[in-house]
Amino acid sequence: MKRSVVKSQFDLEIRRAKEAKEKLAKKRETRKVTQEKTGGKKKVSSKVARRIQQRLEKEEKEGKSADKDEGEDVEEEME
């Protein structure tokens, strides 16, 4: 941050607001660059990734154990 002689409290508030705005713009730009590098995917910890994988596997098992005939009927109706 730049330090200069401040004439009044109002000038100080204006300067701080401008600095905050510039800081947010810089953060936003950095975030955009990071998202482009990663392809927009968020990084998750191995613990979270494992939970997501377990949930997906559980949903697949429940879907397969349900009536299989219903799934075939739906496909035929769509065609």
C-alpha positions as semicolon CSV with decimal commas, in nm:
position;residue;x (nm);y (nm);z (nm)
1;M;0,000;0,000;0,000
2;K;0,113;0,349;-0,076
3;R;0,149;0,584;0,217
4;S;0,111;0,953;0,157
5;V;0,010;1,261;0,348
6;V;-0,366;1,260;0,395
7;K;-0,552;1,591;0,392
8;S;-0,875;1,465;0,541
9;Q;-1,055;1,155;0,661
10;F;-1,268;1,161;0,346
11;D;-0,960;1,144;0,123
12;L;-0,830;0,855;0,330
13;E;-1,156;0,662;0,288
14;I;-1,157;0,723;-0,088
15;R;-0,797;0,603;-0,120
16;R;-0,868;0,288;0,082
17;A;-1,177;0,213;-0,126
18;K;-0,974;0,243;-0,447
19;E;-0,701;0,018;-0,309
20;A;-0,958;-0,242;-0,202
21;K;-1,119;-0,231;-0,546
22;E;-0,781;-0,280;-0,716
23;K;-0,698;-0,568;-0,482
24;L;-1,027;-0,743;-0,562
25;A;-0,971;-0,694;-0,935
26;K;-0,627;-0,850;-0,905
27;K;-0,770;-1,148;-0,712
28;R;-1,041;-1,193;-0,974
29;E;-0,785;-1,189;-1,255
30;T;-0,568;-1,443;-1,073
31;R;-0,870;-1,667;-1,017
32;K;-0,961;-1,655;-1,388
33;V;-0,607;-1,754;-1,487
34;T;-0,608;-2,040;-1,236
35;Q;-0,944;-2,167;-1,363
36;E;-0,817;-2,165;-1,721
37;K;-0,513;-2,369;-1,618
38;T;-0,716;-2,628;-1,428
39;G;-1,001;-2,641;-1,679
40;G;-1,248;-2,499;-1,428
41;K;-1,230;-2,805;-1,204
42;K;-1,203;-2,757;-0,833
43;K;-0,934;-2,940;-0,644
44;V;-1,066;-3,171;-0,375
45;S;-0,880;-3,356;-0,105
46;S;-0,836;-3,731;-0,134
47;K;-1,081;-3,776;0,154
48;V;-1,355;-3,585;-0,028
49;A;-1,276;-3,759;-0,358
50;R;-1,308;-4,098;-0,187
51;R;-1,649;-4,003;-0,041
52;I;-1,774;-3,885;-0,380
53;Q;-1,658;-4,209;-0,542
54;Q;-1,830;-4,419;-0,273
55;R;-2,154;-4,225;-0,317
56;L;-2,146;-4,275;-0,695
57;E;-2,081;-4,648;-0,657
58;K;-2,366;-4,676;-0,405
59;E;-2,606;-4,496;-0,641
60;E;-2,505;-4,727;-0,929
61;K;-2,566;-5,037;-0,717
62;E;-2,907;-4,911;-0,605
63;G;-3,000;-4,829;-0,964
64;K;-2,901;-5,177;-1,089
65;S;-3,078;-5,358;-0,807
66;A;-3,403;-5,171;-0,886
67;D;-3,640;-5,307;-1,149
68;K;-3,438;-5,349;-1,467
69;D;-3,752;-5,386;-1,679
70;E;-3,856;-5,029;-1,605
71;G;-3,534;-4,897;-1,755
72;E;-3,593;-5,093;-2,076
73;D;-3,952;-4,968;-2,102
74;V;-3,836;-4,611;-2,070
75;E;-3,584;-4,659;-2,351
76;E;-3,849;-4,811;-2,578
77;E;-4,092;-4,526;-2,512
78;M;-3,829;-4,268;-2,596
79;E;-3,753;-4,431;-2,931
